[in-house]
Amino acid sequence: MADKSFAIRFKIEQENIQTEMHTQNVSPQEAIGLLEMAKSQILDNVAKGRKEVFSSVIKNEQ
């Protein structure tokens, strides 16, 4: 199975927002699902009063 990746970058300068999106082997439906997961995680962390709204996992490549 091919590796998949989906990355979004928001660059915010003053009142301008630039968005970059990079996908590899990810369908539009999968991208929407990933965005929904991220939204859910943000809302959960906001509800818990956490400053850091994203959590991450570092995967060791071997």
Backbone atoms as SQL, in Angstrom:
CREATE TABLE atoms (id INTEGER PRIMARY KEY, chain TEXT, resi INTEGER, resn TEXT, atom TEXT, x REAL, y REAL, z REAL);
INSERT INTO atoms VALUES
  (1, 'A', 1, 'MET', 'N', 0.836, -1.181, 0.000),
  (2, 'A', 1, 'MET', 'CA', 0.000, 0.000, 0.000),
  (3, 'A', 1, 'MET', 'C', 0.887, 1.254, 0.000),
  (4, 'A', 2, 'ALA', 'N', 0.536, 2.217, -0.800),
  (5, 'A', 2, 'ALA', 'CA', 1.322, 3.447, -0.925),
  (6, 'A', 2, 'ALA', 'C', 1.168, 4.323, 0.319),
  (7, 'A', 3, 'ASP', 'N', 2.251, 5.009, 0.668),
  (8, 'A', 3, 'ASP', 'CA', 2.182, 5.958, 1.778),
  (9, 'A', 3, 'ASP', 'C', 1.238, 7.087, 1.423),
  (10, 'A', 4, 'LYS', 'N', 0.562, 7.609, 2.440),
  (11, 'A', 4, 'LYS', 'CA', -0.350, 8.726, 2.247),
  (12, 'A', 4, 'LYS', 'C', 0.100, 9.885, 3.120),
  (13, 'A', 5, 'SER', 'N', -0.089, 11.086, 2.618),
  (14, 'A', 5, 'SER', 'CA', 0.181, 12.264, 3.439),
  (15, 'A', 5, 'SER', 'C', -0.783, 13.375, 3.063),
  (16, 'A', 6, 'PHE', 'N', -1.094, 14.198, 4.058),
  (17, 'A', 6, 'PHE', 'CA', -2.004, 15.328, 3.872),
  (18, 'A', 6, 'PHE', 'C', -1.520, 16.423, 4.805),
  (19, 'A', 7, 'ALA', 'N', -1.133, 17.552, 4.244),
  (20, 'A', 7, 'ALA', 'CA', -0.607, 18.651, 5.051),
  (21, 'A', 7, 'ALA', 'C', -1.244, 19.956, 4.622),
  (22, 'A', 8, 'ILE', 'N', -1.602, 20.745, 5.610),
  (23, 'A', 8, 'ILE', 'CA', -2.136, 22.082, 5.345),
  (24, 'A', 8, 'ILE', 'C', -1.294, 23.071, 6.137),
  (25, 'A', 9, 'ARG', 'N', -0.956, 24.151, 5.497),
  (26, 'A', 9, 'ARG', 'CA', -0.166, 25.197, 6.150),
  (27, 'A', 9, 'ARG', 'C', -0.919, 26.510, 6.010),
  (28, 'A', 10, 'PHE', 'N', -1.123, 27.165, 7.135),
  (29, 'A', 10, 'PHE', 'CA', -1.744, 28.483, 7.138),
  (30, 'A', 10, 'PHE', 'C', -0.670, 29.500, 7.494),
  (31, 'A', 11, 'LYS', 'N', -0.494, 30.483, 6.643),
  (32, 'A', 11, 'LYS', 'CA', 0.449, 31.563, 6.917),
  (33, 'A', 11, 'LYS', 'C', -0.380, 32.822, 7.148),
  (34, 'A', 12, 'ILE', 'N', -0.262, 33.384, 8.349),
  (35, 'A', 12, 'ILE', 'CA', -1.082, 34.530, 8.727),
  (36, 'A', 12, 'ILE', 'C', -0.174, 35.733, 8.944),
  (37, 'A', 13, 'GLU', 'N', -0.353, 36.741, 8.119),
  (38, 'A', 13, 'GLU', 'CA', 0.413, 37.981, 8.222),
  (39, 'A', 13, 'GLU', 'C', -0.580, 39.130, 8.274),
  (40, 'A', 14, 'GLN', 'N', -0.560, 39.832, 9.383),
  (41, 'A', 14, 'GLN', 'CA', -1.501, 40.929, 9.622),
  (42, 'A', 14, 'GLN', 'C', -2.919, 40.412, 9.387),
  (43, 'A', 15, 'GLU', 'N', -3.611, 40.868, 8.393),
  (44, 'A', 15, 'GLU', 'CA', -4.976, 40.396, 8.157),
  (45, 'A', 15, 'GLU', 'C', -5.080, 39.500, 6.931),
  (46, 'A', 16, 'ASN', 'N', -3.958, 39.063, 6.403),
  (47, 'A', 16, 'ASN', 'CA', -3.950, 38.191, 5.230),
  (48, 'A', 16, 'ASN', 'C', -3.669, 36.753, 5.645),
  (49, 'A', 17, 'ILE', 'N', -4.426, 35.839, 5.082),
  (50, 'A', 17, 'ILE', 'CA', -4.237, 34.413, 5.362),
  (51, 'A', 17, 'ILE', 'C', -3.959, 33.702, 4.049),
  (52, 'A', 18, 'GLN', 'N', -2.841, 32.985, 4.016),
  (53, 'A', 18, 'GLN', 'CA', -2.493, 32.163, 2.858),
  (54, 'A', 18, 'GLN', 'C', -2.590, 30.710, 3.273),
  (55, 'A', 19, 'THR', 'N', -3.116, 29.897, 2.390),
  (56, 'A', 19, 'THR', 'CA', -3.268, 28.472, 2.678),
  (57, 'A', 19, 'THR', 'C', -2.552, 27.657, 1.614),
  (58, 'A', 20, 'GLU', 'N', -1.759, 26.690, 2.072),
  (59, 'A', 20, 'GLU', 'CA', -1.104, 25.749, 1.164),
  (60, 'A', 20, 'GLU', 'C', -1.557, 24.351, 1.558),
  (61, 'A', 21, 'MET', 'N', -1.876, 23.530, 0.581),
  (62, 'A', 21, 'MET', 'CA', -2.285, 22.165, 0.861),
  (63, 'A', 21, 'MET', 'C', -1.478, 21.220, -0.020),
  (64, 'A', 22, 'HIS', 'N', -0.941, 20.183, 0.602),
  (65, 'A', 22, 'HIS', 'CA', -0.183, 19.173, -0.117),
  (66, 'A', 22, 'HIS', 'C', -0.781, 17.808, 0.207),
  (67, 'A', 23, 'THR', 'N', -1.075, 17.035, -0.823),
  (68, 'A', 23, 'THR', 'CA', -1.604, 15.691, -0.614),
  (69, 'A', 23, 'THR', 'C', -0.806, 14.690, -1.433),
  (70, 'A', 24, 'GLN', 'N', -0.736, 13.488, -0.915),
  (71, 'A', 24, 'GLN', 'CA', -0.108, 12.391, -1.630),
  (72, 'A', 24, 'GLN', 'C', -0.953, 11.151, -1.374),
  (73, 'A', 25, 'ASN', 'N', -1.569, 10.637, -2.430),
  (74, 'A', 25, 'ASN', 'CA', -2.390, 9.430, -2.354),
  (75, 'A', 25, 'ASN', 'C', -3.559, 9.559, -1.369),
  (76, 'A', 26, 'VAL', 'N', -4.131, 10.767, -1.261),
  (77, 'A', 26, 'VAL', 'CA', -5.273, 11.013, -0.380),
  (78, 'A', 26, 'VAL', 'C', -6.426, 11.512, -1.243),
  (79, 'A', 27, 'SER', 'N', -7.566, 10.832, -1.147),
  (80, 'A', 27, 'SER', 'CA', -8.736, 11.240, -1.923),
  (81, 'A', 27, 'SER', 'C', -9.387, 12.460, -1.274),
  (82, 'A', 28, 'PRO', 'N', -10.196, 13.196, -2.026),
  (83, 'A', 28, 'PRO', 'CA', -10.900, 14.333, -1.435),
  (84, 'A', 28, 'PRO', 'C', -11.764, 13.926, -0.235),
  (85, 'A', 29, 'GLN', 'N', -12.392, 12.766, -0.305),
  (86, 'A', 29, 'GLN', 'CA', -13.215, 12.296, 0.813),
  (87, 'A', 29, 'GLN', 'C', -12.363, 12.034, 2.057),
  (88, 'A', 30, 'GLU', 'N', -11.172, 11.457, 1.863),
  (89, 'A', 30, 'GLU', 'CA', -10.268, 11.223, 2.995),
  (90, 'A', 30, 'GLU', 'C', -9.791, 12.549, 3.577),
  (91, 'A', 31, 'ALA', 'N', -9.506, 13.519, 2.716),
  (92, 'A', 31, 'ALA', 'CA', -9.052, 14.833, 3.193),
  (93, 'A', 31, 'ALA', 'C', -10.128, 15.486, 4.051),
  (94, 'A', 32, 'ILE', 'N', -11.370, 15.385, 3.622),
  (95, 'A', 32, 'ILE', 'CA', -12.473, 15.949, 4.406),
  (96, 'A', 32, 'ILE', 'C', -12.568, 15.251, 5.754),
  (97, 'A', 33, 'GLY', 'N', -12.436, 13.929, 5.767),
  (98, 'A', 33, 'GLY', 'CA', -12.464, 13.182, 7.021),
  (99, 'A', 33, 'GLY', 'C', -11.340, 13.593, 7.954),
  (100, 'A', 34, 'LEU', 'N', -10.148, 13.797, 7.413),
  (101, 'A', 34, 'LEU', 'CA', -9.017, 14.229, 8.230),
  (102, 'A', 34, 'LEU', 'C', -9.252, 15.623, 8.810),
  (103, 'A', 35, 'LEU', 'N', -9.831, 16.511, 8.009),
  (104, 'A', 35, 'LEU', 'CA', -10.147, 17.855, 8.507),
  (105, 'A', 35, 'LEU', 'C', -11.187, 17.793, 9.618),
  (106, 'A', 36, 'GLU', 'N', -12.167, 16.911, 9.476),
  (107, 'A', 36, 'GLU', 'CA', -13.187, 16.743, 10.520),
  (108, 'A', 36, 'GLU', 'C', -12.556, 16.219, 11.804),
  (109, 'A', 37, 'MET', 'N', -11.594, 15.296, 11.670),
  (110, 'A', 37, 'MET', 'CA', -10.899, 14.782, 12.858),
  (111, 'A', 37, 'MET', 'C', -10.130, 15.901, 13.558),
  (112, 'A', 38, 'ALA', 'N', -9.442, 16.728, 12.774),
  (113, 'A', 38, 'ALA', 'CA', -8.682, 17.839, 13.351),
  (114, 'A', 38, 'ALA', 'C', -9.616, 18.830, 14.038),
  (115, 'A', 39, 'LYS', 'N', -10.736, 19.126, 13.407),
  (116, 'A', 39, 'LYS', 'CA', -11.725, 20.045, 13.997),
  (117, 'A', 39, 'LYS', 'C', -12.231, 19.494, 15.323),
  (118, 'A', 40, 'SER', 'N', -12.538, 18.221, 15.356),
  (119, 'A', 40, 'SER', 'CA', -13.030, 17.583, 16.572),
  (120, 'A', 40, 'SER', 'C', -11.990, 17.658, 17.687),
  (121, 'A', 41, 'GLN', 'N', -10.734, 17.408, 17.326),
  (122, 'A', 41, 'GLN', 'CA', -9.656, 17.472, 18.314),
  (123, 'A', 41, 'GLN', 'C', -9.509, 18.884, 18.860),
  (124, 'A', 42, 'ILE', 'N', -9.577, 19.877, 17.998),
  (125, 'A', 42, 'ILE', 'CA', -9.472, 21.273, 18.438),
  (126, 'A', 42, 'ILE', 'C', -10.611, 21.618, 19.380),
  (127, 'A', 43, 'LEU', 'N', -11.841, 21.277, 18.999),
  (128, 'A', 43, 'LEU', 'CA', -12.996, 21.590, 19.835),
  (129, 'A', 43, 'LEU', 'C', -12.927, 20.881, 21.182),
  (130, 'A', 44, 'ASP', 'N', -12.489, 19.626, 21.205),
  (131, 'A', 44, 'ASP', 'CA', -12.338, 18.901, 22.469),
  (132, 'A', 44, 'ASP', 'C', -11.333, 19.587, 23.380),
  (133, 'A', 45, 'ASN', 'N', -10.201, 19.987, 22.816),
  (134, 'A', 45, 'ASN', 'CA', -9.165, 20.635, 23.624),
  (135, 'A', 45, 'ASN', 'C', -9.581, 22.020, 24.092),
  (136, 'A', 46, 'VAL', 'N', -10.319, 22.747, 23.281),
  (137, 'A', 46, 'VAL', 'CA', -10.829, 24.056, 23.702),
  (138, 'A', 46, 'VAL', 'C', -11.808, 23.865, 24.863),
  (139, 'A', 47, 'ALA', 'N', -12.673, 22.858, 24.748),
  (140, 'A', 47, 'ALA', 'CA', -13.643, 22.584, 25.809),
  (141, 'A', 47, 'ALA', 'C', -12.946, 22.215, 27.117),
  (142, 'A', 48, 'LYS', 'N', -11.767, 21.597, 27.022),
  (143, 'A', 48, 'LYS', 'CA', -11.008, 21.216, 28.211),
  (144, 'A', 48, 'LYS', 'C', -10.136, 22.361, 28.713),
  (145, 'A', 49, 'GLY', 'N', -10.141, 23.489, 28.002),
  (146, 'A', 49, 'GLY', 'CA', -9.379, 24.660, 28.422),
  (147, 'A', 49, 'GLY', 'C', -7.894, 24.550, 28.184),
  (148, 'A', 50, 'ARG', 'N', -7.498, 23.717, 27.246),
  (149, 'A', 50, 'ARG', 'CA', -6.074, 23.545, 26.962),
  (150, 'A', 50, 'ARG', 'C', -5.583, 24.632, 26.017),
  (151, 'A', 51, 'LYS', 'N', -4.352, 25.095, 26.263),
  (152, 'A', 51, 'LYS', 'CA', -3.760, 26.093, 25.374),
  (153, 'A', 51, 'LYS', 'C', -3.317, 25.456, 24.071),
  (154, 'A', 52, 'GLU', 'N', -2.721, 24.283, 24.158),
  (155, 'A', 52, 'GLU', 'CA', -2.268, 23.589, 22.956),
  (156, 'A', 52, 'GLU', 'C', -3.435, 22.779, 22.429),
  (157, 'A', 53, 'VAL', 'N', -3.942, 23.154, 21.267),
  (158, 'A', 53, 'VAL', 'CA', -5.131, 22.492, 20.749),
  (159, 'A', 53, 'VAL', 'C', -4.804, 21.276, 19.898),
  (160, 'A', 54, 'PHE', 'N', -3.551, 21.100, 19.514),
  (161, 'A', 54, 'PHE', 'CA', -3.154, 19.924, 18.741),
  (162, 'A', 54, 'PHE', 'C', -2.219, 19.072, 19.579),
  (163, 'A', 55, 'SER', 'N', -2.340, 17.793, 19.432),
  (164, 'A', 55, 'SER', 'CA', -1.357, 16.892, 20.032),
  (165, 'A', 55, 'SER', 'C', -0.679, 16.175, 18.877),
  (166, 'A', 56, 'SER', 'N', 0.549, 15.785, 19.082),
  (167, 'A', 56, 'SER', 'CA', 1.269, 15.142, 17.987),
  (168, 'A', 56, 'SER', 'C', 1.993, 13.908, 18.493),
  (169, 'A', 57, 'VAL', 'N', 2.306, 13.055, 17.551),
  (170, 'A', 57, 'VAL', 'CA', 3.041, 11.841, 17.851),
  (171, 'A', 57, 'VAL', 'C', 4.233, 11.804, 16.910),
  (172, 'A', 58, 'ILE', 'N', 5.395, 11.573, 17.445),
  (173, 'A', 58, 'ILE', 'CA', 6.596, 11.448, 16.629),
  (174, 'A', 58, 'ILE', 'C', 6.818, 9.963, 16.352),
  (175, 'A', 59, 'LYS', 'N', 6.856, 9.645, 15.083),
  (176, 'A', 59, 'LYS', 'CA', 7.037, 8.256, 14.679),
  (177, 'A', 59, 'LYS', 'C', 8.496, 8.071, 14.274),
  (178, 'A', 60, 'ASN', 'N', 9.162, 7.137, 14.928),
  (179, 'A', 60, 'ASN', 'CA', 10.553, 6.842, 14.568),
  (180, 'A', 60, 'ASN', 'C', 10.581, 6.043, 13.287),
  (181, 'A', 61, 'GLU', 'N', 11.325, 6.531, 12.316),
  (182, 'A', 61, 'GLU', 'CA', 11.475, 5.808, 11.059),
  (183, 'A', 61, 'GLU', 'C', 12.658, 4.874, 11.185),
  (184, 'A', 62, 'GLN', 'N', 12.427, 3.635, 10.788),
  (185, 'A', 62, 'GLN', 'CA', 13.509, 2.657, 10.893),
  (186, 'A', 62, 'GLN', 'C', 13.766, 2.034, 9.559);
